[in-house]
Amino acid sequence: MYSEWIYGECLGKANSRQIVRIGNMPRLIKSKRALEFEKAMALQVSVRPFLEGDLQANISIWYKNRRPDLDPSLVLDGLQGKWYKNDRAIKRIICEHYLDKENPRVFVVVEEIEWDDFRKDVLPDTTKGHK
């Protein structure tokens, strides 16, 4: 299990893009603020031996205000190659939204878990009542 405080303003991946023109073609790229958070994260999070197997991420994000959507995507992307090989290993995400106008930050915990890809007891039975 690894944990880390990451200081800086975490942005939602979908809302952290900007449109630019490259040649005559419009392209979506990460915004300056998103790149700043990625850079801050890269400086704060150390590379560790990769966690193996299926993983769970517990992420608490302190935003400057209520406006941002709760979105841990940039955090999960930033940990890829540092704590795990690929964020596809994340099978469960527990994420919380808090406010701190003066000190936006993230606390993240990633741990290995037992996971059953074929678990059926959590899904409704879709075979009953249908022909």
N, C-alpha and C positions, 0 to 999 in steps of 0.2 A: 504494500500500500504506500502510495506517495501522496504528499499534500504540499501545497504552496500558496502563499499570498502573492497576488499579482496586482501591483498598483498601477492605476491608469483607468481611463474611461473605456470600458468594453462596449462595443457596438454590435448591433444585430447584423449578420452577414448580408441579409437581403436589403437592408436599408443603408448599407455602407458602400454602395457602388456609385460611381459617377460615369456619365456618358462622355466619351472623348471621340474625336475623329482621328483615325490613323489612315492617312491617304484620303480616300473618299468614303471610307467605311466607318460607320459609327461602332464603337466598341464600349463594353462595360469594363471598367477597371475599379480596383479598390480605391476608396476615397483616401485623402491625406490623413484624416483622423483614424481610419482603420489601419493604415500602414503604420502610423505612430503607435497604436496599441500593439500591433504585431511586433514592432521593434522593441518596445518596452518589455513585452512578454519574453522575447528571445533573450534579453539581457538578464531577466530575473529568474528564469526557470533553467535549472541545470539539467544536463543530459545524464540519464541514469540507465542502468541495465534495463532493457525492455521488459515490461510486464508481459506475461504470456497468456494465451487463451482468451476467454471471454472476460470483459471488463464492465465495471459500473463506475459512473462518474457522478459525484455529488458536487454541485456547483452553486455557490452563493454569490450573487452579483449585486454590488452596491452601485446604483446609478445616481447621476446628479439630479434627476427628476423622474416623474412618472411617465414621461413620453415614450421612452424606448420599449419596444417589445422585448419580452424575456427570450433571449436567444444566445445560447452558449456556443454557437458554431465556431466563432473565431478562437475561443479558448480551446476547443477540441482540436481544431486544425493546428493551433500553435503547439500543442503537446505532441502531435504526431512527429515521429523522428527523435523525440526527446525522452518520452516515457513509454511509448508503444510504437510499433512499426506503422500501423494504419488505424485510423479512427473507426474503421469498420468493425474492429474488435469490441467497440462500445455497444453493449446490448441493453443497458439500462441507464437512463439519465434522470437524476433527481436535481431539479434546478429551482432556485428561489430568487425573488426580486426584492431588493431592499433599497432604501434611499440614504444617500449621504452626499449632499451638495458639495461639501468641501473636500471629500476624500473618496472619490469613486475607486472601486477596487473589486477584486474577485478572490474568493477562497475556493480552491478546487482540491478534491480528494479523488484519486482514481485507485481502484482496487480490483483484484482478480475475484471472480465469482464463479459459482457453479451455474451453468445455464443449459436449459433443455430447449433446443430449437423447435421441438415437436410437441411441446406442452399443450395439451388440449383442454385441460380442466379450467383454464381461464377464459375460454371462448364459449359463447353460446352455441348450443347445438343447432346448427342450421339445417339439419336433415329432417327434423320433425315438422310436420304441417305443410310440407312442400311436395309437389308432385313433379 
